């Protein structure tokens, strides 16, 4: 079994040259929001869920982006409602959110 | 199919309070070394391999640590020879390096 049931990586890349990057789309705030929600729900930790920051996932043009492993499902998001849907539907119920998939 | 065949995350966490953390074990240098080797071998990119930095993977006591997805295989490492073995055996040949597994 996987160390984490769902291991989520938020791309936190910030490009200083003005080109597309996840860091210009509230990635830091959204990662913290997702992490806090999972913790509040008692779902954080080994055998459960881990919400991580990561360096550039190299899909900036489709971002801001996040990847959920071991499933290998990629999402984009705009706001907290999107994060809530990824948390409640994918991480809790195990169903892919097709609307946000990239 | 997964966007990346192997997606590797190096824990880059640095703790300032002196407790165990991956950042005190050359994690930055080792991540850069692995990334450069994969690029030199022509194995970097979509459908192939991505070597990423990540925030704390929360296994510092067993670290420095790295996780390979979608397989969900975790490794520790000491030096470049360990990185070479993970690259050559796992990422290229697809065989788990039991010696370095955590």
N, CA and C atoms of all chains as a GROMACS GRO file, in nm:
protein
  612
    1UNK      N    1   0.083  -0.120   0.000
    1UNK     CA    2   0.000   0.000   0.000
    1UNK      C    3   0.086   0.125   0.000
    2UNK      N    4   0.035   0.230  -0.058
    2UNK     CA    5   0.108   0.356  -0.067
    2UNK      C    6   0.119   0.420   0.073
    3UNK      N    7   0.229   0.490   0.098
    3UNK     CA    8   0.249   0.556   0.227
    3UNK      C    9   0.137   0.655   0.255
    4UNK      N   10   0.097   0.726   0.150
    4UNK     CA   11  -0.021   0.814   0.158
    4UNK      C   12  -0.127   0.762   0.062
    5UNK      N   13  -0.252   0.762   0.106
    5UNK     CA   14  -0.360   0.719   0.017
    5UNK      C   15  -0.370   0.815  -0.103
    6UNK      N   16  -0.363   0.944  -0.072
    6UNK     CA   17  -0.359   1.046  -0.177
    6UNK      C   18  -0.247   1.144  -0.141
    7UNK      N   19  -0.155   1.164  -0.236
    7UNK     CA   20  -0.044   1.256  -0.214
    7UNK      C   21  -0.056   1.367  -0.320
    8UNK      N   22  -0.086   1.488  -0.270
    8UNK     CA   23  -0.122   1.599  -0.359
    8UNK      C   24  -0.007   1.700  -0.365
    9UNK      N   25   0.032   1.738  -0.487
    9UNK     CA   26   0.140   1.835  -0.504
    9UNK      C   27   0.087   1.959  -0.576
   10UNK      N   28   0.102   2.073  -0.510
   10UNK     CA   29   0.066   2.202  -0.568
   10UNK      C   30   0.192   2.264  -0.630
   11UNK      N   31   0.186   2.294  -0.757
   11UNK     CA   32   0.298   2.366  -0.820
   11UNK      C   33   0.304   2.506  -0.762
   12UNK      N   34   0.420   2.542  -0.710
   12UNK     CA   35   0.438   2.673  -0.646
   12UNK      C   36   0.533   2.762  -0.726
   13UNK      N   37   0.559   2.723  -0.849
   13UNK     CA   38   0.660   2.795  -0.926
   13UNK      C   39   0.623   2.942  -0.947
   14UNK      N   40   0.721   3.028  -0.930
   14UNK     CA   41   0.703   3.170  -0.958
   14UNK      C   42   0.807   3.211  -1.062
   15UNK      N   43   0.759   3.260  -1.175
   15UNK     CA   44   0.850   3.308  -1.279
   15UNK      C   45   0.856   3.459  -1.273
   16UNK      N   46   0.975   3.512  -1.275
   16UNK     CA   47   0.992   3.656  -1.260
   16UNK      C   48   0.985   3.728  -1.394
   17UNK      N   49   0.981   3.652  -1.504
   17UNK     CA   50   0.988   3.716  -1.636
   17UNK      C   51   0.850   3.748  -1.695
   18UNK      N   52   0.744   3.723  -1.615
   18UNK     CA   53   0.611   3.759  -1.663
   18UNK      C   54   0.538   3.650  -1.740
   19UNK      N   55   0.607   3.539  -1.774
   19UNK     CA   56   0.540   3.430  -1.844
   19UNK      C   57   0.451   3.353  -1.746
   20UNK      N   58   0.363   3.267  -1.802
   20UNK     CA   59   0.266   3.194  -1.721
   20UNK      C   60   0.334   3.111  -1.613
   21UNK      N   61   0.281   3.117  -1.492
   21UNK     CA   62   0.331   3.031  -1.385
   21UNK      C   63   0.225   3.019  -1.278
   22UNK      N   64   0.228   2.906  -1.209
   22UNK     CA   65   0.126   2.878  -1.108
   22UNK      C   66   0.132   2.974  -0.990
   23UNK      N   67   0.251   3.020  -0.959
   23UNK     CA   68   0.270   3.108  -0.844
   23UNK      C   69   0.196   3.240  -0.855
   24UNK      N   70   0.158   3.278  -0.978
   24UNK     CA   71   0.082   3.402  -0.995
   24UNK      C   72  -0.068   3.381  -0.982
   25UNK      N   73  -0.108   3.261  -0.941
   25UNK     CA   74  -0.252   3.230  -0.930
   25UNK      C   75  -0.288   3.184  -0.788
   26UNK      N   76  -0.234   3.252  -0.688
   26UNK     CA   77  -0.268   3.220  -0.549
   26UNK      C   78  -0.235   3.076  -0.510
   27UNK      N   79  -0.135   3.017  -0.574
   27UNK     CA   80  -0.101   2.878  -0.545
   27UNK      C   81  -0.067   2.858  -0.398
   28UNK      N   82   0.008   2.951  -0.340
   28UNK     CA   83   0.049   2.938  -0.200
   28UNK      C   84  -0.072   2.940  -0.107
   29UNK      N   85  -0.164   3.032  -0.133
   29UNK     CA   86  -0.282   3.043  -0.049
   29UNK      C   87  -0.371   2.919  -0.065
   30UNK      N   88  -0.384   2.871  -0.189
   30UNK     CA   89  -0.471   2.756  -0.215
   30UNK      C   90  -0.413   2.628  -0.155
   31UNK      N   91  -0.280   2.615  -0.160
   31UNK     CA   92  -0.217   2.497  -0.099
   31UNK      C   93  -0.239   2.498   0.051
   32UNK      N   94  -0.223   2.615   0.111
   32UNK     CA   95  -0.242   2.626   0.256
   32UNK      C   96  -0.387   2.600   0.294
   33UNK      N   97  -0.478   2.648   0.211
   33UNK     CA   98  -0.620   2.627   0.236
   33UNK      C   99  -0.655   2.477   0.230
   34UNK      N  100  -0.605   2.409   0.126
   34UNK     CA  101  -0.632   2.265   0.113
   34UNK      C  102  -0.573   2.189   0.231
   35UNK      N  103  -0.450   2.223   0.268
   35UNK     CA  104  -0.381   2.156   0.378
   35UNK      C  105  -0.458   2.173   0.510
   36UNK      N  106  -0.503   2.295   0.535
   36UNK     CA  107  -0.579   2.323   0.657
   36UNK      C  108  -0.711   2.245   0.660
   37UNK      N  109  -0.779   2.242   0.547
   37UNK     CA  110  -0.907   2.170   0.542
   37UNK      C  111  -0.889   2.021   0.570
   38UNK      N  112  -0.787   1.962   0.508
   38UNK     CA  113  -0.761   1.819   0.528
   38UNK      C  114  -0.728   1.791   0.674
   39UNK      N  115  -0.650   1.881   0.735
   39UNK     CA  116  -0.615   1.865   0.876
   39UNK      C  117  -0.738   1.876   0.965
   40UNK      N  118  -0.821   1.975   0.937
   40UNK     CA  119  -0.944   1.993   1.016
   40UNK      C  120  -1.037   1.873   1.006
   41UNK      N  121  -1.035   1.808   0.890
   41UNK     CA  122  -1.121   1.692   0.868
   41UNK      C  123  -1.061   1.564   0.929
   42UNK      N  124  -0.940   1.577   0.986
   42UNK     CA  125  -0.876   1.460   1.046
   42UNK      C  126  -0.823   1.361   0.943
   43UNK      N  127  -0.796   1.412   0.822
   43UNK     CA  128  -0.754   1.322   0.713
   43UNK      C  129  -0.606   1.333   0.679
   44UNK      N  130  -0.530   1.411   0.760
   44UNK     CA  131  -0.388   1.430   0.730
   44UNK      C  132  -0.303   1.322   0.792
   45UNK      N  133  -0.204   1.272   0.718
   45UNK     CA  134  -0.107   1.182   0.776
   45UNK      C  135  -0.090   1.050   0.702
   46UNK      N  136  -0.003   0.967   0.758
   46UNK     CA  137   0.030   0.838   0.697
   46UNK      C  138  -0.095   0.753   0.678
   47UNK      N  139  -0.105   0.692   0.560
   47UNK     CA  140  -0.221   0.608   0.528
   47UNK      C  141  -0.342   0.690   0.488
   48UNK      N  142  -0.326   0.823   0.497
   48UNK     CA  143  -0.438   0.912   0.462
   48UNK      C  144  -0.391   1.011   0.354
   49UNK      N  145  -0.396   1.138   0.383
   49UNK     CA  146  -0.372   1.238   0.278
   49UNK      C  147  -0.258   1.332   0.317
   50UNK      N  148  -0.176   1.368   0.217
   50UNK     CA  149  -0.071   1.467   0.237
   50UNK      C  150  -0.084   1.574   0.128
   51UNK      N  151  -0.088   1.700   0.171
   51UNK     CA  152  -0.095   1.812   0.077
   51UNK      C  153   0.042   1.880   0.074
   52UNK      N  154   0.111   1.872  -0.038
   52UNK     CA  155   0.249   1.920  -0.049
   52UNK      C  156   0.264   2.040  -0.141
   53UNK      N  157   0.366   2.118  -0.111
   53UNK     CA  158   0.415   2.216  -0.208
   53UNK      C  159   0.513   2.145  -0.300
   54UNK      N  160   0.523   2.191  -0.424
   54UNK     CA  161   0.629   2.137  -0.509
   54UNK      C  162   0.687   2.246  -0.596
   55UNK      N  163   0.805   2.217  -0.649
   55UNK     CA  164   0.864   2.305  -0.750
   55UNK      C  165   0.782   2.294  -0.878
   56UNK      N  166   0.830   2.356  -0.982
   56UNK     CA  167   0.755   2.363  -1.109
   56UNK      C  168   0.723   2.223  -1.163
   57UNK      N  169   0.594   2.198  -1.186
   57UNK     CA  170   0.551   2.069  -1.241
   57UNK      C  171   0.555   2.069  -1.394
   58UNK      N  172   0.594   2.182  -1.450
   58UNK     CA  173   0.616   2.196  -1.594
   58UNK      C  174   0.489   2.183  -1.678
   59UNK      N  175   0.378   2.226  -1.620
   59UNK     CA  176   0.253   2.236  -1.698
   59UNK      C  177   0.191   2.375  -1.676
   60UNK      N  178   0.278   2.474  -1.669
   60UNK     CA  179   0.236   2.610  -1.636
   60UNK      C  180   0.131   2.664  -1.733
   61UNK      N  181   0.142   2.629  -1.860
   61UNK     CA  182   0.048   2.682  -1.959
   61UNK      C  183  -0.094   2.636  -1.931
   62UNK      N  184  -0.109   2.526  -1.861
   62UNK     CA  185  -0.241   2.473  -1.828
   62UNK      C  186  -0.277   2.502  -1.682
   63UNK      N  187  -0.190   2.574  -1.612
   63UNK     CA  188  -0.203   2.593  -1.469
   63UNK      C  189  -0.292   2.708  -1.430
   64UNK      N  190  -0.305   2.736  -1.301
   64UNK     CA  191  -0.229   2.671  -1.194
   64UNK      C  192  -0.266   2.522  -1.185
   65UNK      N  193  -0.166   2.441  -1.153
   65UNK     CA  194  -0.193   2.298  -1.156
   65UNK      C  195  -0.152   2.226  -1.028
   66UNK      N  196  -0.215   2.112  -1.014
   66UNK     CA  197  -0.196   2.026  -0.899
   66UNK      C  198  -0.206   1.883  -0.951
   67UNK      N  199  -0.128   1.792  -0.891
   67UNK     CA  200  -0.135   1.652  -0.932
   67UNK      C  201  -0.160   1.566  -0.809
   68UNK      N  202  -0.246   1.466  -0.825
   68UNK     CA  203  -0.279   1.374  -0.716
   68UNK      C  204  -0.222   1.237  -0.750
   69UNK      N  205  -0.132   1.189  -0.663
   69UNK     CA  206  -0.074   1.055  -0.680
   69UNK      C  207  -0.122   0.965  -0.568
   70UNK      N  208  -0.123   0.830  -0.583
   70UNK     CA  209  -0.065   0.758  -0.696
   70UNK      C  210  -0.152   0.753  -0.821
   71UNK      N  211  -0.270   0.816  -0.819
   71UNK     CA  212  -0.360   0.808  -0.934
   71UNK      C  213  -0.303   0.877  -1.057
   72UNK      N  214  -0.220   0.983  -1.034
   72UNK     CA  215  -0.169   1.058  -1.148
   72UNK      C  216  -0.276   1.141  -1.217
   73UNK      N  217  -0.368   1.197  -1.139
   73UNK     CA  218  -0.473   1.283  -1.194
   73UNK      C  219  -0.433   1.429  -1.175
   74UNK      N  220  -0.440   1.506  -1.284
   74UNK     CA  221  -0.400   1.647  -1.282
   74UNK      C  222  -0.522   1.737  -1.286
   75UNK      N  223  -0.515   1.846  -1.206
   75UNK     CA  224  -0.624   1.942  -1.202
   75UNK      C  225  -0.571   2.084  -1.216
   76UNK      N  226  -0.660   2.172  -1.264
   76UNK     CA  227  -0.638   2.314  -1.248
   76UNK      C  228  -0.746   2.364  -1.154
   77UNK      N  229  -0.734   2.488  -1.110
   77UNK     CA  230  -0.832   2.545  -1.017
   77UNK      C  231  -0.829   2.696  -1.030
   78UNK      N  232  -0.940   2.758  -0.987
   78UNK     CA  233  -0.948   2.904  -0.991
   78UNK      C  234  -0.960   2.961  -0.849
   79UNK      N  235  -1.042   2.896  -0.767
   79UNK     CA  236  -1.070   2.955  -0.636
   79UNK      C  237  -1.094   2.844  -0.531
   80UNK      N  238  -1.133   2.888  -0.412
   80UNK     CA  239  -1.152   2.793  -0.302
   80UNK      C  240  -1.263   2.693  -0.330
   81UNK      N  241  -1.363   2.733  -0.408
   81UNK     CA  242  -1.470   2.639  -0.441
   81UNK      C  243  -1.415   2.521  -0.522
   82UNK      N  244  -1.320   2.550  -0.610
   82UNK     CA  245  -1.258   2.442  -0.687
   82UNK      C  246  -1.177   2.350  -0.595
   83UNK      N  247  -1.106   2.410  -0.503
   83UNK     CA  248  -1.027   2.330  -0.407
   83UNK      C  249  -1.122   2.243  -0.324
   84UNK      N  250  -1.232   2.302  -0.278
   84UNK     CA  251  -1.331   2.225  -0.201
   84UNK      C  252  -1.381   2.105  -0.281
   85UNK      N  253  -1.404   2.126  -0.410
   85UNK     CA  254  -1.458   2.017  -0.493
   85UNK      C  255  -1.353   1.905  -0.509
   86UNK      N  256  -1.227   1.944  -0.527
   86UNK     CA  257  -1.121   1.843  -0.537
   86UNK      C  258  -1.110   1.766  -0.405
   87UNK      N  259  -1.114   1.838  -0.294
   87UNK     CA  260  -1.105   1.773  -0.163
   87UNK      C  261  -1.224   1.681  -0.140
   88UNK      N  262  -1.346   1.735  -0.152
   88UNK     CA  263  -1.466   1.660  -0.115
   88UNK      C  264  -1.496   1.545  -0.210
   89UNK      N  265  -1.472   1.567  -0.339
   89UNK     CA  266  -1.509   1.465  -0.437
   89UNK      C  267  -1.396   1.365  -0.461
   90UNK      N  268  -1.276   1.415  -0.487
   90UNK     CA  269  -1.166   1.323  -0.517
   90UNK      C  270  -1.102   1.266  -0.390
   91UNK      N  271  -1.055   1.354  -0.302
   91UNK     CA  272  -0.976   1.305  -0.188
   91UNK      C  273  -1.062   1.231  -0.086
   92UNK      N  274  -1.186   1.273  -0.068
   92UNK     CA  275  -1.271   1.207   0.030
   92UNK      C  276  -1.348   1.090  -0.033
   93UNK      N  277  -1.414   1.117  -0.147
   93UNK     CA  278  -1.498   1.012  -0.206
   93UNK      C  279  -1.425   0.924  -0.309
   94UNK      N  280  -1.309   0.971  -0.355
   94UNK     CA  281  -1.235   0.892  -0.453
   94UNK      C  282  -1.286   0.901  -0.596
   95UNK      N  283  -1.365   1.006  -0.623
   95UNK     CA  284  -1.417   1.024  -0.759
   95UNK      C  285  -1.346   1.140  -0.828
   96UNK      N  286  -1.304   1.118  -0.954
   96UNK     CA  287  -1.233   1.222  -1.027
   96UNK      C  288  -1.328   1.338  -1.061
   97UNK      N  289  -1.277   1.462  -1.047
   97UNK     CA  290  -1.354   1.582  -1.082
   97UNK      C  291  -1.323   1.617  -1.228
   98UNK      N  292  -1.402   1.564  -1.320
   98UNK     CA  293  -1.372   1.579  -1.463
   98UNK      C  294  -1.369   1.726  -1.506
   99UNK      N  295  -1.456   1.807  -1.446
   99UNK     CA  296  -1.467   1.949  -1.478
   99UNK      C  297  -1.334   2.025  -1.466
  100UNK      N  298  -1.252   1.985  -1.370
  100UNK     CA  299  -1.127   2.057  -1.342
  100UNK      C  300  -1.003   1.984  -1.395
  101UNK      N  301  -1.024   1.872  -1.459
  101UNK     CA  302  -0.912   1.789  -1.502
  101UNK      C  303  -0.836   1.854  -1.619
  102UNK      N  304  -0.704   1.839  -1.617
  102UNK     CA  305  -0.625   1.884  -1.734
  102UNK      C  306  -0.550   1.765  -1.790
  103UNK      N  307  -0.282   0.695  -1.953
  103UNK     CA  308  -0.140   0.691  -1.915
  103UNK      C  309  -0.102   0.814  -1.833
  104UNK      N  310  -0.010   0.798  -1.747
  104UNK     CA  311   0.038   0.907  -1.662
  104UNK      C  312   0.110   1.012  -1.747
  105UNK      N  313   0.096   1.139  -1.708
  105UNK     CA  314   0.163   1.248  -1.782
  105UNK      C  315   0.315   1.226  -1.784
  106UNK      N  316   0.367   1.182  -1.670
  106UNK     CA  317   0.508   1.142  -1.664
  106UNK      C  318   0.516   0.993  -1.632
  107UNK      N  319   0.605   0.922  -1.697
  107UNK     CA  320   0.622   0.780  -1.668
  107UNK      C  321   0.671   0.761  -1.524
  108UNK      N  322   0.768   0.842  -1.487
  108UNK     CA  323   0.816   0.845  -1.348
  108UNK      C  324   0.823   0.991  -1.305
  109UNK      N  325   0.757   1.023  -1.195
  109UNK     CA  326   0.761   1.159  -1.142
  109UNK      C  327   0.824   1.153  -1.003
  110UNK      N  328   0.943   1.214  -0.994
  110UNK     CA  329   1.026   1.199  -0.874
  110UNK      C  330   1.025   1.328  -0.794
  111UNK      N  331   1.000   1.318  -0.664
  111UNK     CA  332   0.997   1.435  -0.576
  111UNK      C  333   1.104   1.422  -0.469
  112UNK      N  334   1.194   1.520  -0.467
  112UNK     CA  335   1.297   1.527  -0.363
  112UNK      C  336   1.248   1.620  -0.253
  113UNK      N  337   1.244   1.570  -0.132
  113UNK     CA  338   1.211   1.655  -0.017
  113UNK      C  339   1.323   1.756   0.003
  114UNK      N  340   1.287   1.885   0.004
  114UNK     CA  341   1.388   1.991   0.017
  114UNK      C  342   1.373   2.064   0.150
  115UNK      N  343   1.298   2.007   0.240
  115UNK     CA  344   1.269   2.078   0.364
  115UNK      C  345   1.394   2.112   0.444
  116UNK      N  346   1.400   2.233   0.494
  116UNK     CA  347   1.508   2.276   0.582
  116UNK      C  348   1.446   2.321   0.714
  117UNK      N  349   1.486   2.256   0.821
  117UNK     CA  350   1.439   2.297   0.953
  117UNK      C  351   1.547   2.376   1.023
  118UNK      N  352   1.508   2.488   1.077
  118UNK     CA  353   1.606   2.578   1.138
  118UNK      C  354   1.632   2.544   1.284
  119UNK      N  355   1.552   2.452   1.341
  119UNK     CA  356   1.563   2.424   1.484
  119UNK      C  357   1.660   2.310   1.516
  120UNK      N  358   1.728   2.258   1.412
  120UNK     CA  359   1.829   2.156   1.437
  120UNK      C  360   1.777   2.013   1.433
  121UNK      N  361   1.644   1.993   1.424
  121UNK     CA  362   1.591   1.857   1.414
  121UNK      C  363   1.615   1.802   1.273
  122UNK      N  364   1.595   1.670   1.261
  122UNK     CA  365   1.624   1.602   1.134
  122UNK      C  366   1.544   1.663   1.019
  123UNK      N  367   1.610   1.685   0.906
  123UNK     CA  368   1.541   1.732   0.786
  123UNK      C  369   1.626   1.699   0.665
  124UNK      N  370   1.558   1.681   0.554
  124UNK     CA  371   1.627   1.640   0.431
  124UNK      C  372   1.722   1.748   0.380
  125UNK      N  373   1.686   1.874   0.403
  125UNK     CA  374   1.766   1.984   0.352
  125UNK      C  375   1.908   1.988   0.408
  126UNK      N  376   1.931   1.919   0.519
  126UNK     CA  377   2.066   1.914   0.576
  126UNK      C  378   2.149   1.800   0.519
  127UNK      N  379   2.098   1.732   0.416
  127UNK     CA  380   2.168   1.618   0.358
  127UNK      C  381   2.191   1.636   0.208
  128UNK      N  382   2.232   1.756   0.169
  128UNK     CA  383   2.262   1.782   0.028
  128UNK      C  384   2.144   1.756  -0.066
  129UNK      N  385   2.021   1.771  -0.016
  129UNK     CA  386   1.904   1.743  -0.100
  129UNK      C  387   1.903   1.830  -0.226
  130UNK      N  388   1.938   1.957  -0.211
  130UNK     CA  389   1.934   2.048  -0.326
  130UNK      C  390   2.035   2.004  -0.433
  131UNK      N  391   2.156   1.969  -0.388
  131UNK     CA  392   2.260   1.927  -0.483
  131UNK      C  393   2.222   1.795  -0.549
  132UNK      N  394   2.166   1.703  -0.471
  132UNK     CA  395   2.130   1.572  -0.524
  132UNK      C  396   2.013   1.581  -0.623
  133UNK      N  397   1.917   1.668  -0.593
  133UNK     CA  398   1.804   1.687  -0.686
  133UNK      C  399   1.856   1.744  -0.818
  134UNK      N  400   1.945   1.841  -0.809
  134UNK     CA  401   2.000   1.903  -0.930
  134UNK      C  402   2.082   1.802  -1.010
  135UNK      N  403   2.156   1.718  -0.938
  135UNK     CA  404   2.237   1.615  -1.004
  135UNK      C  405   2.148   1.516  -1.078
  136UNK      N  406   2.041   1.469  -1.012
  136UNK     CA  407   1.950   1.373  -1.077
  136UNK      C  408   1.883   1.438  -1.198
  137UNK      N  409   1.840   1.561  -1.183
  137UNK     CA  410   1.772   1.632  -1.293
  137UNK      C  411   1.865   1.647  -1.414
  138UNK      N  412   1.990   1.684  -1.387
  138UNK     CA  413   2.087   1.701  -1.495
  138UNK      C  414   2.116   1.569  -1.566
  139UNK      N  415   2.129   1.462  -1.488
  139UNK     CA  416   2.157   1.331  -1.550
  139UNK      C  417   2.043   1.287  -1.640
  140UNK      N  418   1.921   1.303  -1.590
  140UNK     CA  419   1.803   1.262  -1.669
  140UNK      C  420   1.796   1.344  -1.798
  141UNK      N  421   1.829   1.472  -1.789
  141UNK     CA  422   1.826   1.558  -1.907
  141UNK      C  423   1.935   1.516  -2.007
  142UNK      N  424   2.054   1.489  -1.955
  142UNK     CA  425   2.165   1.446  -2.042
  142UNK      C  426   2.133   1.315  -2.114
  143UNK      N  427   2.056   1.228  -2.047
  143UNK     CA  428   2.021   1.099  -2.105
  143UNK      C  429   1.904   1.111  -2.203
  144UNK      N  430   1.849   1.232  -2.215
  144UNK     CA  431   1.736   1.251  -2.306
  144UNK      C  432   1.606   1.194  -2.254
  145UNK      N  433   1.597   1.178  -2.122
  145UNK     CA  434   1.479   1.115  -2.063
  145UNK      C  435   1.386   1.213  -1.993
  146UNK      N  436   1.413   1.344  -2.007
  146UNK     CA  437   1.330   1.443  -1.939
  146UNK      C  438   1.210   1.482  -2.023
  147UNK      N  439   1.094   1.496  -1.961
  147UNK     CA  440   0.979   1.552  -2.030
  147UNK      C  441   0.855   1.466  -2.027
  148UNK      N  442   0.752   1.515  -2.095
  148UNK     CA  443   0.622   1.449  -2.096
  148UNK      C  444   0.633   1.307  -2.151
  149UNK      N  445   0.566   1.213  -2.081
  149UNK     CA  446   0.572   1.073  -2.122
  149UNK      C  447   0.699   1.005  -2.077
  150UNK      N  448   0.789   1.083  -2.019
  150UNK     CA  449   0.917   1.029  -1.972
  150UNK      C  450   0.934   1.060  -1.822
  151UNK      N  451   1.038   1.131  -1.787
  151UNK     CA  452   1.070   1.147  -1.644
  151UNK      C  453   1.076   1.294  -1.605
  152UNK      N  454   1.027   1.324  -1.485
  152UNK     CA  455   1.036   1.459  -1.429
  152UNK      C  456   1.097   1.448  -1.289
  153UNK      N  457   1.202   1.526  -1.266
  153UNK     CA  458   1.266   1.530  -1.134
  153UNK      C  459   1.228   1.661  -1.067
  154UNK      N  460   1.152   1.655  -0.960
  154UNK     CA  461   1.097   1.774  -0.895
  154UNK      C  462   1.154   1.799  -0.756
  155UNK      N  463   1.152   1.927  -0.719
  155UNK     CA  464   1.171   1.964  -0.579
  155UNK      C  465   1.034   1.957  -0.512
  156UNK      N  466   1.033   1.927  -0.383
  156UNK     CA  467   0.906   1.938  -0.312
  156UNK      C  468   0.927   1.992  -0.173
  157UNK      N  469   0.818   2.038  -0.113
  157UNK     CA  470   0.822   2.075   0.027
  157UNK      C  471   0.835   1.948   0.110
  158UNK      N  472   0.825   1.964   0.240
  158UNK     CA  473   0.848   1.851   0.332
  158UNK      C  474   0.753   1.734   0.304
  159UNK      N  475   0.811   1.617   0.282
  159UNK     CA  476   0.732   1.496   0.256
  159UNK      C  477   0.692   1.426   0.386
  160UNK      N  478   0.736   1.483   0.497
  160UNK     CA  479   0.699   1.437   0.631
  160UNK      C  480   0.751   1.298   0.666
  161UNK      N  481   0.867   1.263   0.611
  161UNK     CA  482   0.935   1.141   0.652
  161UNK      C  483   1.081   1.174   0.685
  162UNK      N  484   1.101   1.288   0.747
  162UNK     CA  485   1.235   1.339   0.774
  162UNK      C  486   1.319   1.242   0.857
  163UNK      N  487   1.256   1.172   0.951
  163UNK     CA  488   1.331   1.081   1.038
  163UNK      C  489   1.396   0.968   0.960
  164UNK      N  490   1.340   0.937   0.843
  164UNK     CA  491   1.395   0.831   0.759
  164UNK      C  492   1.474   0.888   0.642
  165UNK      N  493   1.487   1.019   0.637
  165UNK     CA  494   1.544   1.087   0.522
  165UNK      C  495   1.695   1.096   0.524
  166UNK      N  496   1.752   1.161   0.422
  166UNK     CA  497   1.681   1.237   0.320
  166UNK      C  498   1.598   1.146   0.233
  167UNK      N  499   1.482   1.193   0.190
  167UNK     CA  500   1.394   1.103   0.117
  167UNK      C  501   1.346   1.160  -0.016
  168UNK      N  502   1.306   1.064  -0.098
  168UNK     CA  503   1.258   1.092  -0.232
  168UNK      C  504   1.147   0.991  -0.259
  169UNK      N  505   1.045   1.033  -0.334
  169UNK     CA  506   0.937   0.940  -0.368
  169UNK      C  507   0.919   0.940  -0.520
  170UNK      N  508   0.898   0.820  -0.573
  170UNK     CA  509   0.877   0.804  -0.717
  170UNK      C  510   0.732   0.764  -0.741
  171UNK      N  511   0.659   0.848  -0.816
  171UNK     CA  512   0.521   0.816  -0.853
  171UNK      C  513   0.511   0.790  -1.002
  172UNK      N  514   0.408   0.720  -1.052
  172UNK     CA  515   0.291   0.672  -0.977
  172UNK      C  516   0.315   0.545  -0.895
  173UNK      N  517   0.437   0.492  -0.896
  173UNK     CA  518   0.462   0.367  -0.823
  173UNK      C  519   0.448   0.381  -0.672
  174UNK      N  520   0.478   0.503  -0.621
  174UNK     CA  521   0.473   0.524  -0.477
  174UNK      C  522   0.586   0.454  -0.404
  175UNK      N  523   0.704   0.451  -0.466
  175UNK     CA  524   0.821   0.388  -0.403
  175UNK      C  525   0.907   0.497  -0.340
  176UNK      N  526   0.942   0.478  -0.213
  176UNK     CA  527   1.020   0.576  -0.138
  176UNK      C  528   1.163   0.528  -0.119
  177UNK      N  529   1.257   0.625  -0.134
  177UNK     CA  530   1.398   0.593  -0.115
  177UNK      C  531   1.465   0.693  -0.022
  178UNK      N  532   1.573   0.648   0.038
  178UNK     CA  533   1.668   0.741   0.097
  178UNK      C  534   1.797   0.731   0.016
  179UNK      N  535   1.891   0.821   0.042
  179UNK     CA  536   2.017   0.822  -0.034
  179UNK      C  537   2.123   0.889   0.050
  180UNK      N  538   2.248   0.859   0.018
  180UNK     CA  539   2.359   0.921   0.088
  180UNK      C  540   2.440   1.008  -0.007
  181UNK      N  541   2.468   0.956  -0.126
  181UNK     CA  542   2.558   1.026  -0.216
  181UNK      C  543   2.519   1.006  -0.362
  182UNK      N  544   2.602   1.056  -0.452
  182UNK     CA  545   2.572   1.049  -0.596
  182UNK      C  546   2.562   0.905  -0.647
  183UNK      N  547   2.636   0.815  -0.584
  183UNK     CA  548   2.628   0.674  -0.627
  183UNK      C  549   2.488   0.619  -0.602
  184UNK      N  550   2.427   0.660  -0.490
  184UNK     CA  551   2.289   0.616  -0.462
  184UNK      C  552   2.193   0.676  -0.565
  185UNK      N  553   2.213   0.802  -0.597
  185UNK     CA  554   2.128   0.867  -0.698
  185UNK      C  555   2.144   0.796  -0.833
  186UNK      N  556   2.268   0.764  -0.869
  186UNK     CA  557   2.293   0.692  -0.994
  186UNK      C  558   2.217   0.559  -0.997
  187UNK      N  559   2.217   0.489  -0.883
  187UNK     CA  560   2.151   0.358  -0.879
  187UNK      C  561   1.999   0.372  -0.893
  188UNK      N  562   1.943   0.475  -0.829
  188UNK     CA  563   1.799   0.500  -0.844
  188UNK      C  564   1.766   0.533  -0.989
  189UNK      N  565   1.850   0.617  -1.050
  189UNK     CA  566   1.827   0.656  -1.190
  189UNK      C  567   1.842   0.535  -1.282
  190UNK      N  568   1.954   0.468  -1.273
  190UNK     CA  569   1.985   0.361  -1.370
  190UNK      C  570   1.897   0.238  -1.351
  191UNK      N  571   1.868   0.204  -1.227
  191UNK     CA  572   1.793   0.080  -1.201
  191UNK      C  573   1.642   0.104  -1.201
  192UNK      N  574   1.597   0.203  -1.127
  192UNK     CA  575   1.452   0.225  -1.119
  192UNK      C  576   1.399   0.304  -1.239
  193UNK      N  577   1.454   0.423  -1.261
  193UNK     CA  578   1.395   0.512  -1.362
  193UNK      C  579   1.420   0.464  -1.504
  194UNK      N  580   1.534   0.403  -1.528
  194UNK     CA  581   1.563   0.354  -1.663
  194UNK      C  582   1.513   0.212  -1.684
  195UNK      N  583   1.546   0.121  -1.593
  195UNK     CA  584   1.509  -0.020  -1.612
  195UNK      C  585   1.374  -0.058  -1.549
  196UNK      N  586   1.324   0.026  -1.460
  196UNK     CA  587   1.195  -0.002  -1.397
  196UNK      C  588   1.201  -0.104  -1.284
  197UNK      N  589   1.322  -0.124  -1.229
  197UNK     CA  590   1.336  -0.219  -1.118
  197UNK      C  591   1.360  -0.144  -0.987
  198UNK      N  592   1.288  -0.183  -0.882
  198UNK     CA  593   1.301  -0.117  -0.752
  198UNK      C  594   1.438  -0.147  -0.691
  199UNK      N  595   1.500  -0.043  -0.632
  199UNK     CA  596   1.629  -0.059  -0.563
  199UNK      C  597   1.599  -0.088  -0.417
  200UNK      N  598   1.589  -0.216  -0.384
  200UNK     CA  599   1.547  -0.256  -0.247
  200UNK      C  600   1.643  -0.203  -0.141
  201UNK      N  601   1.772  -0.198  -0.175
  201UNK     CA  602   1.874  -0.153  -0.082
  201UNK      C  603   1.848  -0.013  -0.025
  202UNK      N  604   1.788   0.073  -0.104
  202UNK     CA  605   1.768   0.213  -0.062
  202UNK      C  606   1.624   0.245  -0.024
  203UNK      N  607   1.540   0.143  -0.028
  203UNK     CA  608   1.398   0.165  -0.003
  203UNK      C  609   1.369   0.195   0.144
  204UNK      N  610   1.276   0.288   0.167
  204UNK     CA  611   1.230   0.311   0.305
  204UNK      C  612   1.081   0.279   0.313
   0.00000   0.00000   0.00000
